[in-house]
Amino acid sequence: TGISVDVYSSAMVYLYSSGEKISFESDGKYTDGYQDKKQNVTVFRFRFKKDLYYGVLTGAGAVEHNYALLICAHLENSGIQEDSLPKEDFLRSIVLGDCSGLQIMKYMRKFSVPPVPCYVLSVVSKGAHAEEISDFLESYTINGLDTAVTLNENSCIFVKYLTGESDSEYQSPIDFAEIFAQSLFEETGVSVQVGVGGTVRSLSDAVQSYNQAESALKTSELFNSKSQVHSYKEFILYEMLEELPSAKISAYFDMLADADAKRLFADEDMMNTAEEFLNDNLNVSETARKIYMHRNTLTYRLDKIARATGLDIRNFSDAVTFRINTVLYKMINKK
């Protein structure tokens, strides 16, 4: 093609340049087809003889994007083994990020998948129920496109496409996940945890939604969440603070919490009560009902939290500050 391309490993480690090395610094988070305007480069992913690589070329416009597709096709065809994977195996590779943009386009053509928005659910059970869950999810395929794929004996993923009016029965991805989880338990007795990824523009970005769903599940474990459904949006504060240096996190926590507050944060029973109260939108009656506690006992505990921390979490502004404190404490003490 006459176009200079730098080649990086799947971990974004520089390997080779076909010309003068392009000035480019990777942050390790590039996705297929990413165009970095500041560094004036286009990054694309390709597979060669079963291994994944990234290519980088100069320029970040529409022309360079088309060059990237052309070069990707040329490289993959030169090391070819045409994908003859079954549909589920192919989709699994796409969602896990093991396919290039060209391979995703091949999948979409082969299985008549339109470029419509979609999102990914990551579903985990405590027992070996993945096949059963996958079969149950298939009953929720209302547009002929939604597909469930098993990952291992106790987890699977579900790609949900948003094609228009056929999806109006569910107001949001979280609504859909909650209805599915509740129905699954009522009909089969299988309890699951569901991570909900964000809605992306098409299947080509499904790996981003899957990573968000997985992140929501992992973070929910850290916070001992009692809910079945977890959205990445719930833990965006955690994601933001996690980017801070550990020393800075400790410094902020020390500023916000004195010795009495730190003792309270170490009291698992009190913290579980506080977490449930926050999750129930600061509703005393609802929290008391859910945790089978007398309203007066719950009020006593909330008063105790207020005395120890100086924050009355029945007030919204204090509840926000308390939530930040709990996130900082979890980050400092996570295992």
C-alpha positions as CSV (number, residue, x, y, z in Angstrom):
1,T,0.0,0.0,0.0
2,G,3.0,2.3,0.5
3,I,1.6,3.3,3.9
4,S,3.9,3.1,6.9
5,V,2.5,1.1,9.8
6,D,3.9,0.5,13.2
7,V,3.0,-2.9,14.8
8,Y,2.3,-3.4,18.5
9,S,1.5,-6.6,20.4
10,S,-2.0,-7.2,21.9
11,A,-0.6,-5.7,25.1
12,M,0.4,-2.5,23.2
13,V,4.1,-3.3,23.3
14,Y,6.0,-1.8,20.3
15,L,7.3,-4.5,17.9
16,Y,8.1,-3.2,14.5
17,S,7.8,-0.3,12.1
18,S,7.6,-0.6,8.3
19,G,9.1,2.9,8.0
20,E,10.3,5.6,10.3
21,K,8.8,4.9,13.7
22,I,5.6,7.0,14.3
23,S,5.6,9.2,17.3
24,F,3.0,7.6,19.5
25,E,2.6,6.8,23.2
26,S,0.1,4.2,24.2
27,D,-2.0,4.4,27.4
28,G,-2.9,0.7,27.0
29,K,-6.6,1.4,26.6
30,Y,-7.0,1.8,22.9
31,T,-9.9,0.1,21.1
32,D,-10.2,-1.1,17.5
33,G,-10.5,1.8,15.1
34,Y,-9.6,4.4,17.7
35,Q,-8.4,7.8,16.3
36,D,-6.2,9.9,18.6
37,K,-6.6,13.5,17.4
38,K,-4.0,14.8,19.8
39,Q,-1.3,12.4,18.7
40,N,-2.7,12.4,15.1
41,V,-2.8,8.6,14.7
42,T,-5.3,5.9,13.9
43,V,-5.1,2.6,15.9
44,F,-6.5,-0.6,14.5
45,R,-6.5,-4.2,15.5
46,F,-5.8,-7.2,13.3
47,R,-5.3,-11.0,13.6
48,F,-2.4,-12.8,12.0
49,K,-2.1,-16.5,12.3
50,K,-4.3,-16.7,15.4
51,D,-2.4,-13.9,17.2
52,L,-3.8,-10.4,17.8
53,Y,-1.8,-7.2,17.1
54,Y,-2.4,-3.5,16.9
55,G,-1.4,-1.3,13.9
56,V,-0.7,2.4,14.1
57,L,-0.6,4.8,11.2
58,T,-0.2,8.5,10.9
59,G,-3.4,10.6,10.6
60,A,-6.7,10.7,12.4
61,G,-9.3,11.4,9.7
62,A,-11.8,9.5,7.5
63,V,-9.1,8.7,4.9
64,E,-6.9,7.1,7.5
65,H,-9.8,5.1,8.9
66,N,-10.4,3.6,5.5
67,Y,-6.7,2.9,5.1
68,A,-6.8,1.1,8.4
69,L,-9.6,-1.2,7.1
70,L,-7.8,-1.8,3.9
71,I,-4.5,-2.7,5.6
72,C,-6.3,-4.8,8.2
73,A,-8.0,-6.8,5.4
74,H,-4.7,-7.3,3.6
75,L,-2.8,-8.4,6.7
76,E,-5.5,-10.9,7.8
77,N,-5.9,-12.3,4.3
78,S,-2.2,-12.8,4.0
79,G,-2.1,-15.0,7.1
80,I,-5.5,-16.4,6.5
81,Q,-7.6,-19.0,8.0
82,E,-11.2,-18.0,7.2
83,D,-13.4,-18.0,10.3
84,S,-15.5,-21.1,10.3
85,L,-16.5,-20.8,13.9
86,P,-20.0,-21.5,15.0
87,K,-22.1,-18.5,15.7
88,E,-21.8,-18.7,19.5
89,D,-18.1,-19.2,19.5
90,F,-17.7,-16.3,17.1
91,L,-19.8,-14.0,19.2
92,R,-18.0,-15.0,22.3
93,S,-14.7,-14.0,20.7
94,I,-16.2,-10.6,19.7
95,V,-17.5,-9.8,23.1
96,L,-14.2,-10.8,24.9
97,G,-12.3,-8.5,22.5
98,D,-10.5,-11.3,20.6
99,C,-11.7,-10.2,17.1
100,S,-10.6,-7.4,14.8
101,G,-12.9,-4.8,13.2
102,L,-12.8,-6.7,10.0
103,Q,-13.8,-10.0,11.7
104,I,-16.7,-8.3,13.4
105,M,-17.9,-7.0,10.1
106,K,-17.7,-10.5,8.7
107,Y,-19.8,-11.8,11.6
108,M,-22.4,-9.1,11.1
109,R,-22.7,-9.9,7.4
110,K,-22.7,-13.6,7.9
111,F,-25.5,-13.6,10.5
112,S,-27.4,-10.5,9.2
113,V,-26.7,-8.3,12.3
114,P,-27.5,-4.7,11.5
115,P,-25.4,-1.8,12.9
116,V,-27.9,-1.0,15.8
117,P,-27.2,-0.2,19.4
118,C,-26.7,-3.0,21.9
119,Y,-25.6,-3.8,25.4
120,V,-24.1,-6.8,27.2
121,L,-25.3,-8.6,30.3
122,S,-22.8,-10.7,32.3
123,V,-24.7,-13.3,34.3
124,V,-23.1,-15.4,37.1
125,S,-24.6,-18.1,39.3
126,K,-23.1,-19.9,42.3
127,G,-23.7,-23.3,40.7
128,A,-23.1,-25.0,37.4
129,H,-26.2,-23.5,35.7
130,A,-24.7,-21.7,32.7
131,E,-26.5,-23.8,30.1
132,E,-29.8,-23.5,31.9
133,I,-29.4,-19.8,32.2
134,S,-28.5,-19.5,28.5
135,D,-31.5,-21.5,27.5
136,F,-33.7,-19.3,29.7
137,L,-32.3,-16.1,28.2
138,E,-33.1,-17.4,24.7
139,S,-36.8,-17.1,25.6
140,Y,-36.2,-13.3,26.0
141,T,-35.0,-13.0,22.4
142,I,-37.8,-10.9,21.0
143,N,-36.2,-9.5,17.8
144,G,-34.4,-12.5,16.4
145,L,-31.0,-11.0,17.1
146,D,-30.4,-11.2,20.9
147,T,-28.0,-14.0,21.7
148,A,-26.9,-15.8,24.9
149,V,-23.4,-17.4,25.0
150,T,-21.9,-19.5,27.8
151,L,-18.5,-18.6,29.1
152,N,-18.0,-21.4,31.6
153,E,-20.1,-23.7,33.8
154,N,-21.4,-20.9,36.0
155,S,-21.5,-17.8,33.8
156,C,-22.8,-16.6,30.5
157,I,-23.2,-13.4,28.5
158,F,-26.3,-12.0,26.7
159,V,-26.0,-9.5,23.9
160,K,-29.2,-7.5,23.7
161,Y,-29.8,-5.5,20.5
162,L,-32.0,-2.4,20.5
163,T,-33.9,-2.5,17.3
164,G,-36.8,-0.1,18.0
165,E,-40.4,-0.7,19.1
166,S,-39.9,-4.4,19.8
167,D,-37.8,-3.4,22.8
168,S,-40.3,-1.0,24.3
169,E,-41.5,-3.6,26.7
170,Y,-38.4,-2.9,28.8
171,Q,-37.7,0.7,29.8
172,S,-34.0,0.3,30.4
173,P,-31.2,-2.4,30.4
174,I,-31.5,-2.5,34.2
175,D,-35.3,-3.1,34.0
176,F,-34.7,-5.9,31.6
177,A,-32.0,-7.5,33.8
178,E,-34.2,-7.2,36.9
179,I,-37.2,-8.8,35.2
180,F,-35.0,-11.6,33.8
181,A,-33.3,-12.3,37.2
182,Q,-36.6,-12.4,39.1
183,S,-38.3,-14.6,36.5
184,L,-35.3,-17.0,36.4
185,F,-35.5,-17.5,40.1
186,E,-39.3,-17.9,40.2
187,E,-39.3,-20.4,37.4
188,T,-36.1,-22.4,38.0
189,G,-34.9,-21.5,41.6
190,V,-31.6,-20.4,40.2
191,S,-30.3,-17.2,41.7
192,V,-27.9,-15.0,39.7
193,Q,-25.9,-11.9,39.8
194,V,-26.2,-9.7,36.7
195,G,-23.7,-7.1,35.5
196,V,-25.2,-4.5,33.1
197,G,-22.9,-2.8,30.6
198,G,-23.6,0.5,28.9
199,T,-25.4,0.8,25.6
200,V,-22.9,1.1,22.7
201,R,-23.4,2.1,19.1
202,S,-23.1,-1.4,17.6
203,L,-21.7,-4.9,18.0
204,S,-18.2,-3.6,17.1
205,D,-18.1,-1.9,20.5
206,A,-19.6,-4.8,22.5
207,V,-16.3,-5.5,24.3
208,Q,-16.7,-2.1,26.0
209,S,-20.1,-2.9,27.3
210,Y,-18.9,-6.3,28.5
211,N,-16.0,-4.8,30.4
212,Q,-18.4,-2.4,32.1
213,A,-20.7,-5.3,33.1
214,E,-17.8,-7.3,34.5
215,S,-16.5,-4.2,36.4
216,A,-19.9,-3.7,37.9
217,L,-20.0,-7.4,39.2
218,K,-16.5,-7.2,40.7
219,T,-17.1,-3.8,42.4
220,S,-20.4,-5.1,43.8
221,E,-18.5,-7.8,45.6
222,L,-16.2,-5.2,47.2
223,F,-19.3,-3.4,48.5
224,N,-21.1,-6.5,49.6
225,S,-24.1,-5.4,47.6
226,K,-27.3,-7.4,48.3
227,S,-28.9,-6.6,44.9
228,Q,-29.0,-9.1,42.1
229,V,-28.5,-6.5,39.3
230,H,-25.5,-4.2,39.2
231,S,-24.9,-1.4,36.7
232,Y,-21.5,0.1,36.0
233,K,-23.2,3.5,36.6
234,E,-23.6,2.6,40.3
235,F,-19.9,2.5,40.8
236,I,-18.7,5.4,38.6
237,L,-17.6,7.2,41.8
238,Y,-15.4,4.3,42.7
239,E,-13.9,4.2,39.1
240,M,-13.1,7.9,39.3
241,L,-11.4,7.7,42.7
242,E,-9.5,4.6,41.8
243,E,-7.5,6.7,39.4
244,L,-6.0,8.7,42.3
245,P,-2.7,7.7,43.9
246,S,-3.1,5.5,47.0
247,A,-1.4,8.1,49.1
248,K,-3.9,10.7,48.0
249,I,-6.8,8.4,48.8
250,S,-5.5,7.8,52.3
251,A,-5.0,11.5,52.8
252,Y,-8.6,12.3,51.8
253,F,-10.0,9.6,54.1
254,D,-8.0,11.0,57.0
255,M,-9.4,14.4,56.3
256,L,-13.0,13.2,56.3
257,A,-12.8,10.6,59.1
258,D,-11.6,10.9,62.7
259,A,-10.8,7.9,65.1
260,D,-14.5,7.4,66.0
261,A,-15.6,7.4,62.3
262,K,-12.8,4.9,61.4
263,R,-14.0,2.5,64.2
264,L,-17.5,2.8,62.8
265,F,-16.4,1.9,59.2
266,A,-14.7,-1.2,60.6
267,D,-18.1,-2.3,62.2
268,E,-19.5,-4.6,59.5
269,D,-23.0,-4.8,61.0
270,M,-23.3,-1.0,61.2
271,M,-22.0,-0.5,57.7
272,N,-24.4,-3.1,56.2
273,T,-27.2,-1.2,57.8
274,A,-26.0,2.1,56.4
275,E,-25.5,0.5,52.9
276,E,-29.0,-0.8,52.9
277,F,-30.4,2.6,54.0
278,L,-28.5,4.4,51.2
279,N,-29.7,1.7,48.6
280,D,-33.3,2.3,49.8
281,N,-33.1,6.0,48.9
282,L,-32.9,7.1,52.6
283,N,-36.2,5.5,53.4
284,V,-36.4,4.4,57.0
285,S,-39.5,2.3,56.7
286,E,-38.4,0.5,53.6
287,T,-34.9,-0.3,55.1
288,A,-36.4,-1.5,58.4
289,R,-38.8,-3.8,56.4
290,K,-36.0,-5.2,54.2
291,I,-33.6,-6.0,57.0
292,Y,-36.3,-7.2,59.5
293,M,-35.4,-4.5,62.0
294,H,-37.7,-2.4,64.2
295,R,-38.0,1.2,63.1
296,N,-36.8,2.5,66.5
297,T,-33.7,0.2,66.4
298,L,-32.9,1.5,62.9
299,T,-33.3,5.1,64.0
300,Y,-31.0,4.4,67.0
301,R,-28.3,3.0,64.6
302,L,-28.6,6.0,62.3
303,D,-28.2,8.3,65.3
304,K,-25.1,6.3,66.3
305,I,-23.6,6.7,62.8
306,A,-24.3,10.5,63.0
307,R,-22.5,10.8,66.4
308,A,-19.5,8.8,65.2
309,T,-19.0,10.5,61.8
310,G,-20.7,13.8,62.2
311,L,-22.9,12.9,59.2
312,D,-26.7,12.4,59.5
313,I,-27.2,10.2,56.4
314,R,-30.9,10.9,56.6
315,N,-30.0,14.2,54.9
316,F,-29.0,14.0,51.3
317,S,-25.9,16.1,51.4
318,D,-24.5,14.2,54.4
319,A,-25.4,10.9,52.7
320,V,-23.3,11.9,49.7
321,T,-20.3,12.7,51.9
322,F,-20.8,9.4,53.8
323,R,-20.9,7.5,50.5
324,I,-17.5,9.1,49.5
325,N,-16.1,8.1,52.9
326,T,-17.3,4.5,52.5
327,V,-15.8,4.3,49.0
328,L,-12.4,5.6,50.2
329,Y,-12.5,3.2,53.1
330,K,-13.2,0.2,50.8
331,M,-10.4,1.3,48.5
332,I,-7.9,1.5,51.3
333,N,-8.9,-1.8,52.8
334,K,-9.7,-3.9,49.7
335,K,-8.0,-7.3,49.5
